[in-house]
Structure formats: structure tokens, C-alpha cells
Amino acid sequence: MIPKKHRQWMLLAGLLLFFVVIVAYQSGSYEPPPATAPQTPSKPATGRGAASAQRAVPVTDVKLELLQGERQGASEPDRNPFRFKPKPAPPPPPPIARTAPPPIAQGPVGPVGPPPPPPIPLRFIGLIDGQPRVGVMSDGRGNVFYGKEGDIIDGRYRVLRIGPESADLSYTDGRGRQTLRMSGQ
């Protein structure tokens, strides 16, 4: 096992060596080999400027007279981005086929009566056996009502019949007969 102090010195020496290699690589004038045959410069260059002088293109290779002459086979361009032309008219929409509308379903022809009364909001929750049978009903808000056949419950509902599993109720005016099952409604 290497002592802690020696490990620190070894780490420091490794980092120093790493930085020396990086600096040497960066300061070196490494140039990739040229893609074309090297040309001899008219004036020898030295140091860092040597690489840039070797890469410079001699003026004799540029043929300026060809740039100013007339081009062969070139025609006048058809497109001018600064000249605006009106947009072509959109194609006409396709003709719409006229068909007869589907027949509307007709309801009953006779007069429509009044809407049915709302459902009775009571639940049949129990039965007291005896003569006569008494049904136990709840309105779901904590109120419990007891009634036998013919009684009026909550001032709005009349008990018509009480069976072992259900009770028949209606509104006091005789509308809206409803059977309440023992399981709820």
C-alpha cells in the first residue's frame, strides 16, 4: 500500500506530465501533407509563416481574363426574384351535387301531454310484519317514514300497496305510480 503523501505526489507528477504533453503538442507546427504536388516558393520561409506561405496560391494560376470575357452557352436567366407576377387564379371549386334533404322523422301526430312527474325520491328500506303491514321508507337525508296501505307519507306520496319485497307509491293526486324495491329504488 502506498502512503497517502506519496499518492498525492504521484498524482501531481502525472498531471504535470499530462500538461507538458498538451503544451508540446499545441506549440508544435504539425502540418498535414499537402494534397497536391508541392510548389517551390520564390522566397524561402521559416518558422510559423512557412506553412502559410506554402499554402498560398501563386498569382499566375488565377486567369482574370477568363472572368471578364463572354461566356459561351449562357443564356439570360428566366427567373428574377425582384420582378413580381400576379398569382394564377385558383381552380374553380367542384360542382356541388344537389340532392333532396333526408326526410325528417315525425313524432306522434296528436297533441303532446304534460311531462311525466319526477321519480319518487324515497327508498324502501324495511318492512314491519303485522296486521296491517307497515313499510319503512327513507328519503336519503336521514328522515325515516313509516306507512301502511292508504297512508300519505311526507305530505306528497300515497302508499298504494306493500308487499314482502316492494312497495307501490304514487303522488297524492294519483299521478306517477312507482314501485320501490327493497334493495333501494
Long-range contacts (C-beta under 8 A, 24 or more apart in sequence): 116-175, 116-176, 117-171, 117-175, 117-176, 118-176, 119-176, 119-178, 119-185, 120-157, 120-169, 120-170, 120-171, 120-176, 120-178, 120-180, 122-153, 122-154, 122-157, 122-169, 122-180, 122-185, 123-180, 123-184, 123-185, 124-166, 124-167, 124-180, 124-181, 124-182, 124-184, 124-185, 125-182, 126-182, 127-162, 127-164, 127-182, 132-162, 133-162, 134-162, 135-159, 135-162, 135-167, 137-167, 137-180
